[in-house]
Amino acid sequence: MSTVLLYALTGTGLFTLGLYALIVHAHLLRKILAINVMGSGVFLVLVALGGRTSGAVPDPVPHAMVITGIVVAVSATALALALLLRVQAATGRAELTEESRE
Amino acid sequence: MRQIPWEVMLILLPLAGAMACFLLPRRTLLLGLITALGVVVCVAGLGWLMLEQGAQRYAVGGWGAPLGIDLYADGLSLLMLMMTALVGLGVSVYSIGYFERRQAALFWPLWLLLWSALNALFLSADIFNLYVTLELLGLAAVALVALAGSANALTAAMRYLLVNMLASLCYLLGVALLYHNFGSVDIAILAQRVEPSPAVWAAMGLMSAGLLLKSALFPLHFWLPPAHSSAPAPVSALLSALVVKASFYILLRLWLEIFPPAGAALGQLFGVLGAAAVLWGGIQALRQTRLKLLIAYSTVAQLGYLFLAFPLGSTLAWKGSLYLLLSHALAKAAMFMAAGNILHFCGHDRITDLDRVAQRLPVTMTAFALAGVSIVGLPPSGGFIGKWMLLEAALRDGQWWWVVTLILGGLLAAAYIFKVIGYAFTQAGMLRQTSKVPMTMEWAALALALAALLLGLVALWPLSLMEIGLPFGGESGG
């Protein structure tokens, strides 16, 4: 019980840390990493809560959800990294600059 | 067991079409149009079936709810699917003229993927499946925004992607909490088991925050105007008409089925934010100098109206909000298409330099004006019916302050629409080179604008479709 709670709380902590980093850092690579940290936090919570069923065998459904979630996170990160390169090539900076008015 | 599983076809057909378009870039136009027509036929088939047999539940692979994936369609899902099909068909026809060959080969696979994700989202019966479809939708939408290729579009796409990922993670954390507490992700099962507790409140807060961010409710709308205005015109139409509605649809579902007793205070908050969005969006739209940005801020304002149903919570209010959603989808798609035509024709979209486009592009300006009628909410448009229902619901409930918002919002909308139409009739200082606009682009915009208007004339028909499966509760609300 207490180990499971520890994992779940760590997950929530990672989520919050990631959110903080996402808001504070300007560089896009750091923002993408921050979102990945947040994602890991959510997955940790899911897996940990799956271990809280009464029997010795943990609930498999959250595990399946986490696998789906990881697939989604990997593809989203790939798209984000590709976009990051294009943004840097087009604007010269890897940051979200304000709209330039023509 | 019936013969054709229309729900599955609605998801698989555009998916297969997207793959085919990706693999055969030379035949992309033909394949894309065939797929688009096929999807429309499937929606019609599902609609026909539901008129006869009522709401449909389909267990994919025969597994059933707790373990497998269920697809569920009631009146609410059906209307969203029909809206998507209608706007989708319009955008498909429009894109024939808009994109040159190389860009079309990139546009079609992404657009069909987006369509597949939208259909899957409107048919999903469990909250985890909704998460997956929401992500698919987001990825396809971001790629479509980046299609324009300019520095502005790429930056807007990047911001859009980050917002999307953040919102999805908030939503997923909420799903984790709900699953942990009630042992299911199926909406119908959750609806029976949920009871108010701190965990439910946390889940509700997280999921609502994620979905509000995606639906761009004021003050979380910051990402919408740059993304919607810098994308290519058909993509802007898709984003404003359909993609933002998808997350609103999920919120509506959760609210109606899972959270009914809990949300009175949160409902008031949504209403206040919605009212602020109506006013702020309207004022910002009025201040814009570029046509596409004006239309994008108008979307922010119109999305605000949809949230006015939350504090009222009566069947009539939900129906009004849904009616407004449907007519806004048609009208706003037409408006972005008209803006795309003007941009194509003049080479810019500065409102003060529109230079007599009304005379030179009569069909496009007619489409813009007719769409404007629905956006402002003048009779006999679909926007009028939706607003009227919201107004009546507010008066019945004695919450007159929402009526003030509705009227002020209408006045602001009238001001920014007439500003554009006025400049379209006047002569600008210097003459510029113009280029010809293809027929398909002009008529697709007009067809959707007429559909928005028509929605006001045949109001009984969509209202009776809303009754299928009683998504808004049992009481009859005029």
Interface residues (C-beta under 8 A of the other chain):
Chain A: F15 L19 L22 L28 K31 I32 I35 M38 G39 V42 V45 L46 L49 R52 V61 P62 M65 T68 G69 V72 S75 A76 L79 A80 L83 L84 R86 V87 A90 T91 L96 T97 E99 S100
Chain B: F128 V132 E135 G138 L139 V142 A143 A146 S150 A151 N152 L154 T155 A156 A157 M158 R159 L161 L162 N164 M165 L166 S168 L169 L172 L173 V175 A176 L177 Y179 H180 P226 S230
